[in-house]
Amino acid sequence: MAESNTNLIILRLEGVMQSWGENSKWNHRASSQMPSKSGIVGMLACAMGLERDDHTIVELGNAITIAVRADRPGLMATDYQTVTGYPLLTAEGKPRSGGNTFISRRDYLQDASFTVFLEAEEDWKNRITDALRDPVWPIYLGRKNCVPSRPVLMEITKEYGSLHDAVNCYPTSDRSVIPMEYELEERDDSLSSYNRTDQRVSADRIFTSRRVWRGVTRGDDDVSGKD
């Protein structure tokens, strides 16, 4: 395949557990089936040593375009934890009625493997890859207790002409499940589309929705929209 001018950073997210929150409530910390953009940007921000209120995190999210392929989707599991406080407070800061103990449900993906494709300009490409090679803070897969089981950074390449090409042609992980679902920000009207509320727009951790296109691939044969 001929080289293109598109800089792609390839990541592989594997671990015993992953959890990618998107619409979590106070006592139910749900996980999406696919890594969220805000979660991936947060992982990169950790590697760069950026504080949570650093506006550079918003700039980073705006500077990259991503695609995610579920090489191995994993199994969803729920952990039940007891939360106690004296007193427990509501989101408004008021004492919670009904006692000072409640059960918190936390969802995790077990044994999942995702390949992430990041398109970035040259300066951001260098900042991201330098940080992943020598992270300032430990990185994690959605939540701090979800530690990667392998190095996250795979390679930097110009081999693929687009995110869509990379999703369909990049080698799969071990024990991949064929066909594989994927999501990408690159517009393709042949795929189904929907909104994900995982694009950070301010240092105050306010999020907006972004349009995502979903398809299915066998590795080198995109079967999205086919009978």
Secondary structure, 3 states (H helix, E strand, C coil): CCCCCCCEEEEEEECCEECCCCCCECCEECCCCCCCHHHHHHHHHHHHCCCCCCCHHHHHHHHCEEEEEEEECCEEEEEEEEEECCCCECCCCCECCCCCEEEEEEEEEECCEEEEEEECCHHHHHHHHHHHHCCCCCCCCCCCCCCCCCCCEEEEECCCCCHHHHHHHCCCCCCCCCCEEEEECCCCCCCEEEEEEEEECCCCCCEEEEEEEEEEECCCCECCCCC
